[in-house]
Amino acid sequence: MEKRKADKAASLTAAENSFELVARAWWAHWKPTRSAQHAGQVMRRFEANVFPHIGARPVAAVQAPELVAMLKAIESRGVNDLAKRALQTSRVRACFKLVLTTGGCCCGVVRPRHQLD
């Protein structure tokens, strides 16, 4: 019985910390200092290119190979610039940094910019 309760609590916590929810929280914090057009473009890129691949995953469970697979899927459509933009510091990495600074993730997905570019 206790194990079921613990599993259910862990499942709820994971759902509350999905990459999509974290990304939307980051975006809401980030967008007031940007133009409405730019903020809208960033969210549309998340919705079209990132959320379908890792949006439902608990952010602490997302691993670097999943990000590589996401980027390759974007590149396979012939939109290399969007793949680069999807991983820019102010996009996916910023969402992971938000989680790291709030203590929600200990994974090694986030690296200094010069190591990922």
DSSP file (Angstrom, degrees, kcal/mol; ACC not computed):
  #  RESIDUE AA STRUCTURE BP1 BP2  ACC     N-H-->O    O-->H-N    N-H-->O    O-->H-N    TCO  KAPPA ALPHA  PHI   PSI    X-CA   Y-CA   Z-CA
    1    1 A M     >        0   0    0      0, 0.0     4,-2.0     0, 0.0     5,-0.1   0.000 360.0 360.0 360.0 -44.2    0.0    0.0    0.0
    2    2 A E  H  >  +     0   0    0      1,-0.2     4,-2.7     2,-0.2     5,-0.2   0.881 360.0  54.0 -65.0 -37.9    2.8    2.4    0.9
    3    3 A K  H  > S+     0   0    0      1,-0.2     4,-2.8     2,-0.2    -1,-0.2   0.909 107.4  50.3 -64.0 -40.8    4.7    1.6   -2.3
    4    4 A R  H  > S+     0   0    0      2,-0.2     4,-2.5     1,-0.2    -1,-0.2   0.913 111.5  48.5 -63.0 -42.1    1.6    2.4   -4.4
    5    5 A K  H  X S+     0   0    0     -4,-2.0     4,-2.5     2,-0.2    -2,-0.2   0.916 112.9  47.7 -63.3 -43.0    1.2    5.8   -2.5
    6    6 A A  H  X S+     0   0    0     -4,-2.7     4,-2.4     2,-0.2    -2,-0.2   0.905 112.3  49.4 -64.7 -41.7    4.9    6.6   -3.1
    7    7 A D  H  X S+     0   0    0     -4,-2.8     4,-2.3     2,-0.2    -2,-0.2   0.906 111.9  48.5 -63.5 -41.3    4.6    5.6   -6.8
    8    8 A K  H  X S+     0   0    0     -4,-2.5     4,-2.3     2,-0.2    -2,-0.2   0.910 111.7  49.0 -65.5 -42.5    1.5    7.8   -7.2
    9    9 A A  H  X S+     0   0    0     -4,-2.5     4,-2.3     1,-0.2    -2,-0.2   0.903 111.9  49.1 -63.5 -41.3    3.2   10.7   -5.5
   10   10 A A  H  X S+     0   0    0     -4,-2.4     4,-2.3     2,-0.2    -2,-0.2   0.889 110.3  51.3 -65.4 -38.9    6.3   10.3   -7.7
   11   11 A S  H  X S+     0   0    0     -4,-2.3     4,-2.2     2,-0.2    -2,-0.2   0.908 110.8  47.8 -63.9 -42.6    4.1   10.2  -10.8
   12   12 A L  H  X S+     0   0    0     -4,-2.3     4,-2.1     2,-0.2    -2,-0.2   0.901 111.4  50.5 -65.7 -40.8    2.3   13.4   -9.8
   13   13 A T  H  X S+     0   0    0     -4,-2.3     4,-1.1     1,-0.2    -2,-0.2   0.911 109.9  50.5 -62.8 -42.5    5.6   15.1   -9.1
   14   14 A A  H  < S+     0   0    0     -4,-2.3     3,-0.4     1,-0.2    45,-0.3   0.907 110.3  49.7 -62.5 -42.1    7.0   14.1  -12.4
   15   15 A A  H >< S+     0   0    0     -4,-2.2     3,-1.1     1,-0.2    -1,-0.2   0.875 109.4  51.8 -64.4 -37.0    3.9   15.4  -14.2
   16   16 A E  H 3< S+     0   0    0     -4,-2.1    -1,-0.2     1,-0.3    -2,-0.2   0.715 113.4  46.0 -71.9 -19.6    4.2   18.7  -12.3
   17   17 A N  T 3< S+     0   0    0     -4,-1.1    42,-3.0    -3,-0.4    43,-0.3  -0.081  79.9 145.0-113.3  32.0    7.8   18.9  -13.5
   18   18 A S  B <>  -A   58   0A   0     -3,-1.1     4,-2.3    40,-0.3     5,-0.2  -0.332  62.2-115.1 -66.7 154.3    7.3   18.0  -17.1
   19   19 A F  H  > S+     0   0    0     38,-2.6     4,-3.1    35,-0.5     5,-0.2   0.897 115.6  55.3 -58.5 -39.5    9.6   19.8  -19.5
   20   20 A E  H  > S+     0   0    0     35,-2.5     4,-2.6     2,-0.2    -1,-0.2   0.928 108.5  46.4 -61.5 -45.0    6.6   21.6  -21.1
   21   21 A L  H  > S+     0   0    0     34,-0.4     4,-2.0     2,-0.2    -1,-0.2   0.907 114.8  47.2 -64.4 -40.6    5.4   23.0  -17.8
   22   22 A V  H  X S+     0   0    0     -4,-2.3     4,-2.7     2,-0.2    -2,-0.2   0.921 112.6  50.0 -65.0 -43.4    8.9   24.1  -16.9
   23   23 A A  H  X S+     0   0    0     -4,-3.1     4,-2.8    -5,-0.2    -2,-0.2   0.900 110.5  49.4 -63.1 -41.1    9.4   25.7  -20.3
   24   24 A R  H  X S+     0   0    0     -4,-2.6     4,-2.2    -5,-0.2    -1,-0.2   0.870 111.2  49.7 -67.0 -35.3    6.1   27.5  -20.1
   25   25 A A  H  X S+     0   0    0     -4,-2.0     4,-1.6     2,-0.2    -2,-0.2   0.919 112.4  47.5 -67.2 -43.2    7.1   28.8  -16.7
   26   26 A W  H  X S+     0   0    0     -4,-2.7     4,-2.3     1,-0.2     3,-0.2   0.942 112.2  50.3 -59.7 -47.3   10.4   30.0  -18.0
   27   27 A W  H  X S+     0   0    0     -4,-2.8     4,-2.9     1,-0.2    -2,-0.2   0.885 107.3  53.0 -60.5 -41.9    8.7   31.6  -21.0
   28   28 A A  H  < S+     0   0    0     -4,-2.2    -1,-0.2     1,-0.2    -2,-0.2   0.860 113.8  43.7 -62.8 -34.8    6.2   33.5  -18.9
   29   29 A H  H  < S+     0   0    0     -4,-1.6    -2,-0.2    -3,-0.2    -1,-0.2   0.845 119.5  43.0 -75.3 -35.0    9.2   34.9  -16.8
   30   30 A W  H >< S+     0   0    0     -4,-2.3     3,-1.2     1,-0.2    -2,-0.2   0.825  99.0  70.3 -81.3 -36.3   11.2   35.6  -20.0
   31   31 A K  G >< S+     0   0    0     -4,-2.9     3,-2.1     1,-0.2     8,-0.2   0.738  79.3  71.8 -66.8 -28.4    8.6   37.2  -22.3
   32   32 A P  G 3  S+     0   0    0      0, 0.0    -1,-0.2     0, 0.0    -2,-0.1   0.789  99.6  50.0 -60.5 -23.5    7.9   40.5  -20.6
   33   33 A T  G <  S+     0   0    0     -3,-1.2     2,-0.3    -4,-0.2    -2,-0.2   0.363 106.2  69.7 -94.1   6.7   11.3   41.9  -21.7
   34   34 A R  S <  S-     0   0    0     -3,-2.1     2,-0.1    -4,-0.1     0, 0.0  -0.778  92.9 -92.6-118.1 163.0   10.8   40.8  -25.3
   35   35 A S     >  -     0   0    0     -2,-0.3     4,-2.7     1,-0.1     5,-0.2  -0.389  36.4-116.7 -69.5 154.6    8.6   42.0  -28.1
   36   36 A A  H  > S+     0   0    0      1,-0.2     4,-2.2     2,-0.2     5,-0.2   0.880 115.4  52.9 -60.4 -38.1    5.3   40.2  -28.4
   37   37 A Q  H  > S+     0   0    0      2,-0.2     4,-2.2     1,-0.2    -1,-0.2   0.938 111.4  44.2 -64.1 -47.4    6.3   39.0  -31.9
   38   38 A H  H  > S+     0   0    0      2,-0.2     4,-2.3     1,-0.2    -2,-0.2   0.928 113.6  50.1 -64.7 -45.2    9.6   37.5  -30.7
   39   39 A A  H  X S+     0   0    0     -4,-2.7     4,-2.1     1,-0.2    -1,-0.2   0.901 110.9  50.4 -59.9 -40.9    8.0   35.9  -27.6
   40   40 A G  H  X S+     0   0    0     -4,-2.2     4,-2.5    -5,-0.2    -1,-0.2   0.899 108.7  51.6 -63.9 -41.2    5.3   34.4  -29.8
   41   41 A Q  H  X S+     0   0    0     -4,-2.2     4,-2.2     2,-0.2    -2,-0.2   0.908 108.8  51.1 -62.0 -42.1    7.9   33.0  -32.2
   42   42 A V  H  X S+     0   0    0     -4,-2.3     4,-2.2     2,-0.2    -2,-0.2   0.931 111.7  46.3 -62.8 -45.6    9.8   31.3  -29.4
   43   43 A M  H  X S+     0   0    0     -4,-2.1     4,-2.8     1,-0.2    -1,-0.2   0.906 110.8  52.6 -65.6 -39.6    6.7   29.7  -28.0
   44   44 A R  H  X S+     0   0    0     -4,-2.5     4,-2.4     1,-0.2     5,-0.2   0.887 108.7  51.1 -62.6 -36.7    5.6   28.5  -31.4
   45   45 A R  H  X>S+     0   0    0     -4,-2.2     4,-2.7     2,-0.2     5,-0.8   0.911 110.3  48.9 -66.3 -41.1    9.1   26.9  -31.9
   46   46 A F  I  X>S+     0   0    0     -4,-2.2     5,-2.9     3,-0.2     4,-1.6   0.959 114.1  46.0 -58.0 -50.2    8.7   25.1  -28.5
   47   47 A E  I  <5S+     0   0    0     -4,-2.8    -2,-0.2     1,-0.2    -1,-0.2   0.853 121.3  36.7 -64.9 -36.2    5.2   23.9  -29.5
   48   48 A A  I  <5S+     0   0    0     -4,-2.4    -1,-0.2    -5,-0.2    -2,-0.2   0.821 133.1  18.2 -86.4 -32.1    6.2   22.7  -33.0
   49   49 A N  I  <5S+     0   0    0     -4,-2.7    -3,-0.2    -5,-0.2    -2,-0.2   0.737 128.5  29.1-116.0 -27.8    9.7   21.4  -32.4
   50   50 A V  I >XXS+     0   0    0     -4,-1.6     4,-2.5    -5,-0.8     3,-1.4   0.874 109.2  55.3-105.9 -53.0   10.5   20.7  -28.7
   51   51 A F  I 3>XS+     0   0    0     -5,-2.9     4,-1.6     1,-0.3     5,-0.5   0.852 102.0  58.9 -57.1 -38.5    7.3   19.7  -26.9
   52   52 A P  I 345S+     0   0    0      0, 0.0    -1,-0.3     0, 0.0    -2,-0.1   0.812 116.2  35.8 -60.8 -25.3    6.4   16.9  -29.3
   53   53 A H  I <45S-     0   0    0     -3,-1.4    -2,-0.2    -4,-0.1    -3,-0.1   0.888 142.2  -0.8 -94.0 -45.9    9.7   15.2  -28.4
   54   54 A I  I ><5S+     0   0    0     -4,-2.5     3,-0.9     2,-0.1   -35,-0.5   0.366  95.5 105.9-129.3   3.8   10.4   15.9  -24.8
   55   55 A G  I 3<<S+     0   0    0     -4,-1.6   -35,-2.5    -5,-0.6   -34,-0.4   0.847  85.9  43.0 -59.0 -38.8    7.4   18.0  -23.5
   56   56 A A  T 3 <S+     0   0    0     -5,-0.5    -1,-0.3   -37,-0.2    -2,-0.1   0.605  93.5 101.7 -85.3 -11.0    5.7   15.3  -21.5
   57   57 A R  S <  S-     0   0    0     -3,-0.9   -38,-2.6     1,-0.1   -37,-0.2  -0.466  85.9-104.7 -74.3 141.8    9.0   13.9  -20.0
   58   58 A P  B >>  -A   18   0A   0      0, 0.0     3,-2.0     0, 0.0     4,-0.8  -0.496  32.0-128.7 -60.6 132.0    9.9   14.9  -16.4
   59   59 A V  G >4 S+     0   0    0    -42,-3.0     3,-0.8     1,-0.3   -41,-0.1   0.832 106.9  56.8 -59.4 -33.2   12.6   17.4  -16.8
   60   60 A A  G 34 S+     0   0    0    -43,-0.3    -1,-0.3     1,-0.2    46,-0.2   0.690 106.0  52.4 -70.1 -17.1   14.9   15.6  -14.5
   61   61 A A  G <4 S+     0   0    0     -3,-2.0     2,-0.3   -47,-0.1    -1,-0.2   0.563  80.2 109.7 -95.9  -9.8   14.6   12.5  -16.6
   62   62 A V    <<  -     0   0    0     -3,-0.8     2,-0.3    -4,-0.8    47,-0.2  -0.520  53.8-162.0 -71.1 127.8   15.5   14.1  -19.9
   63   63 A Q    >>  -     0   0    0     -2,-0.3     4,-1.3     1,-0.1     3,-1.1  -0.745  30.6-107.8-111.1 158.4   18.9   12.9  -21.0
   64   64 A A  H 3> S+     0   0    0     -2,-0.3     4,-2.3     1,-0.3     3,-0.3   0.856 115.9  59.5 -54.1 -41.6   21.4   14.4  -23.6
   65   65 A P  H 3> S+     0   0    0      0, 0.0     4,-2.4     0, 0.0    -1,-0.3   0.837 102.3  54.9 -60.2 -29.7   20.7   11.6  -26.2
   66   66 A E  H <> S+     0   0    0     -3,-1.1     4,-2.2     2,-0.2    -2,-0.2   0.885 107.5  49.1 -67.6 -37.4   17.1   12.6  -26.2
   67   67 A L  H  X S+     0   0    0     -4,-1.3     4,-2.6    -3,-0.3    -1,-0.2   0.897 110.5  50.5 -67.4 -39.6   18.1   16.2  -27.0
   68   68 A V  H  X S+     0   0    0     -4,-2.3     4,-2.6     2,-0.2    -2,-0.2   0.925 110.7  49.1 -63.0 -44.2   20.3   14.9  -29.8
   69   69 A A  H  X S+     0   0    0     -4,-2.4     4,-2.1     2,-0.2    -2,-0.2   0.899 110.7  51.1 -61.8 -40.5   17.5   12.8  -31.2
   70   70 A M  H  X S+     0   0    0     -4,-2.2     4,-2.0     2,-0.2    -2,-0.2   0.933 111.5  47.1 -61.3 -46.2   15.2   15.9  -31.0
   71   71 A L  H  X S+     0   0    0     -4,-2.6     4,-2.7     1,-0.2    -2,-0.2   0.886 111.1  51.2 -64.8 -39.2   17.7   18.0  -32.9
   72   72 A K  H  X S+     0   0    0     -4,-2.6     4,-2.2     2,-0.2    -1,-0.2   0.875 108.2  52.7 -65.7 -36.5   18.2   15.4  -35.5
   73   73 A A  H  X S+     0   0    0     -4,-2.1     4,-0.5     2,-0.2    -2,-0.2   0.901 111.6  45.9 -65.0 -40.0   14.5   15.1  -36.1
   74   74 A I  H ><>S+     0   0    0     -4,-2.0     3,-1.3     1,-0.2     5,-1.1   0.939 113.3  49.1 -66.4 -46.5   14.3   18.8  -36.6
   75   75 A E  H ><5S+     0   0    0     -4,-2.7     3,-2.4     1,-0.3    -2,-0.2   0.836 100.3  65.7 -61.9 -33.6   17.3   18.8  -38.9
   76   76 A S  H 3<5S+     0   0    0     -4,-2.2    -1,-0.3     1,-0.3    -2,-0.2   0.712  94.4  59.9 -64.5 -18.6   15.8   15.9  -41.0
   77   77 A R  T <<5S-     0   0    0     -3,-1.3    -1,-0.3    -4,-0.5    -2,-0.2   0.449 121.6-109.9 -85.3  -0.5   13.0   18.3  -42.0
   78   78 A G  T < 5S+     0   0    0     -3,-2.4     2,-0.4    -4,-0.1     3,-0.2   0.685  86.0 118.8  83.2  18.5   15.7   20.5  -43.6
   79   79 A V    >>< +     0   0    0     -5,-1.1     4,-1.5     1,-0.2     3,-0.6  -0.564  24.7 159.0-116.5  66.5   15.4   23.3  -41.0
   80   80 A N  H 3> S+     0   0    0     -2,-0.4     4,-2.1     1,-0.3    -1,-0.2   0.840  72.0  59.2 -59.5 -35.6   18.9   23.4  -39.5
   81   81 A D  H 3> S+     0   0    0      1,-0.2     4,-2.5     2,-0.2    -1,-0.3   0.887 104.2  50.9 -62.4 -38.1   18.5   26.9  -38.3
   82   82 A L  H <> S+     0   0    0     -3,-0.6     4,-2.3     2,-0.2    -1,-0.2   0.861 106.5  54.7 -68.0 -34.2   15.5   25.9  -36.2
   83   83 A A  H  X S+     0   0    0     -4,-1.5     4,-1.0     2,-0.2    -2,-0.2   0.931 110.5  46.1 -62.6 -44.1   17.5   23.0  -34.7
   84   84 A K  H >< S+     0   0    0     -4,-2.1     3,-0.7     1,-0.2     4,-0.5   0.932 113.5  48.6 -63.2 -45.3   20.1   25.5  -33.6
   85   85 A R  H >< S+     0   0    0     -4,-2.5     3,-0.9     1,-0.2     7,-0.2   0.837 103.0  62.5 -65.1 -32.7   17.5   27.9  -32.2
   86   86 A A  H 3< S+     0   0    0     -4,-2.3     6,-1.2     1,-0.2    -1,-0.2   0.820 111.6  37.6 -62.3 -29.5   15.8   25.1  -30.3
   87   87 A L  T << S+     0   0    0     -4,-1.0    -1,-0.2    -3,-0.7     6,-0.2   0.385  86.9 130.9-104.3   2.9   18.9   24.6  -28.3
   88   88 A Q  S X >S-     0   0    0     -3,-0.9     3,-2.5    -4,-0.5     5,-0.8  -0.115  73.7-105.3 -56.4 156.0   20.0   28.2  -27.9
   89   89 A T  I 3 >S+     0   0    0      1,-0.3     5,-0.6     4,-0.2    -1,-0.1   0.849 120.6  53.0 -50.6 -39.9   20.9   29.4  -24.4
   90   90 A S  I 3 5S+     0   0    0      3,-0.1    -1,-0.3     4,-0.1    -2,-0.1   0.293 115.7  39.3 -85.5  13.6   17.7   31.3  -24.2
   91   91 A R  I <>5S-     0   0    0     -3,-2.5     4,-1.5    -4,-0.1    -4,-0.2   0.331 124.8  -1.3-123.0-106.2   15.6   28.3  -25.1
   92   92 A V  I  >5S+     0   0    0     -6,-1.2     4,-1.9    -7,-0.2     3,-0.3   0.915 131.2  51.3 -61.9 -46.1   16.0   24.7  -24.0
   93   93 A R  I  ><S+     0   0    0     -5,-0.8     4,-2.7     1,-0.2    -1,-0.2   0.893 106.1  56.1 -59.9 -38.9   19.1   25.3  -22.0
   94   94 A A  H  ><S+     0   0    0     -5,-0.6     4,-2.1    -6,-0.5    -1,-0.2   0.866 104.8  52.8 -62.6 -35.2   17.5   28.1  -20.1
   95   95 A C  H  X S+     0   0    0     -4,-1.5     4,-1.7    -3,-0.3    -1,-0.2   0.915 110.7  46.5 -66.4 -42.0   14.7   25.8  -19.0
   96   96 A F  H  X S+     0   0    0     -4,-1.9     4,-2.7     1,-0.2    -2,-0.2   0.898 110.5  53.1 -66.0 -39.0   17.2   23.2  -17.7
   97   97 A K  H  X S+     0   0    0     -4,-2.7     4,-2.6     1,-0.2    -2,-0.2   0.887 105.2  55.1 -63.2 -37.5   19.0   26.0  -15.9
   98   98 A L  H  X S+     0   0    0     -4,-2.1     4,-1.2     1,-0.2    -1,-0.2   0.927 110.6  45.2 -58.9 -45.2   15.8   27.1  -14.3
   99   99 A V  H  <>S+     0   0    0     -4,-1.7     5,-2.7     1,-0.2     6,-0.6   0.907 112.3  51.4 -66.7 -42.0   15.3   23.6  -12.9
  100  100 A L  H ><5S+     0   0    0     -4,-2.7     3,-1.0     1,-0.2    -2,-0.2   0.910 109.9  49.0 -62.0 -41.8   18.9   23.3  -11.8
  101  101 A T  H 3<5S+     0   0    0     -4,-2.6    -1,-0.2     1,-0.3    -2,-0.2   0.733 112.1  48.6 -73.2 -20.3   18.8   26.6   -9.9
  102  102 A T  T 3<5S-     0   0    0     -4,-1.2    -1,-0.3    -3,-0.3    -2,-0.2   0.375 117.0-112.5 -98.5   4.0   15.6   25.6   -8.2
  103  103 A G  T < 5S+     0   0    0     -3,-1.0    -3,-0.2    -4,-0.4    -2,-0.1   0.686  81.5 120.9  81.0  18.8   16.9   22.2   -7.2
  104  104 A G      < +     0   0    0     -5,-2.7     2,-0.3    -6,-0.2    -4,-0.2   0.486  69.4  35.5 -95.0  -1.7   14.7   20.1   -9.3
  105  105 A C        +     0   0    0     -6,-0.6    -2,-0.2    -5,-0.1    -1,-0.1  -0.994  40.7 180.0-153.5 140.1   17.3   18.3  -11.4
  106  106 A C        +     0   0    0     -2,-0.3    -1,-0.1   -46,-0.2   -46,-0.0   0.182  48.2 124.1-122.7  15.9   20.8   16.9  -11.0
  107  107 A C        -     0   0    0      1,-0.1     3,-0.4   -45,-0.0    -2,-0.1  -0.313  65.8-124.7 -76.4 162.5   21.3   15.6  -14.5
  108  108 A G  S    S+     0   0    0      1,-0.2    -1,-0.1    -2,-0.0   -45,-0.1  -0.053  74.9 113.6 -97.5  32.1   24.2   16.7  -16.6
  109  109 A V        +     0   0    0    -47,-0.2     2,-0.5   -13,-0.1    -1,-0.2   0.883  61.6  73.8 -70.9 -37.5   22.3   18.0  -19.6
  110  110 A V        +     0   0    0     -3,-0.4     3,-0.0   -14,-0.1   -46,-0.0  -0.660  60.0 167.5 -85.6 124.8   23.2   21.6  -19.1
  111  111 A R        -     0   0    0     -2,-0.5     5,-0.1     1,-0.1    -2,-0.0  -0.887  47.3 -78.2-125.8 159.5   26.8   22.5  -20.1
  112  112 A P    >>  -     0   0    0      0, 0.0     3,-2.0     0, 0.0     4,-0.7  -0.266  50.2-109.8 -54.6 148.3   28.4   25.9  -20.6
  113  113 A R  H >> S+     0   0    0      1,-0.3     4,-2.1     2,-0.2     3,-1.3   0.855 115.6  58.3 -53.2 -43.6   27.5   27.3  -23.9
  114  114 A H  H 34 S+     0   0    0      1,-0.3    -1,-0.3     2,-0.2     0, 0.0   0.706 104.1  54.2 -64.7 -17.9   31.0   26.9  -25.5
  115  115 A Q  H <4 S+     0   0    0     -3,-2.0    -1,-0.3     1,-0.1    -2,-0.2   0.662 114.0  39.0 -88.0 -17.0   30.8   23.2  -24.8
  116  116 A L  H <<        0   0    0     -3,-1.3    -2,-0.2    -4,-0.7    -3,-0.1   0.732 360.0 360.0-103.9 -27.3   27.5   22.7  -26.6
  117  117 A D     <        0   0    0     -4,-2.1    -3,-0.1   -30,-0.0    -1,-0.1   0.497 360.0 360.0 -75.4 360.0   27.8   25.0  -29.6
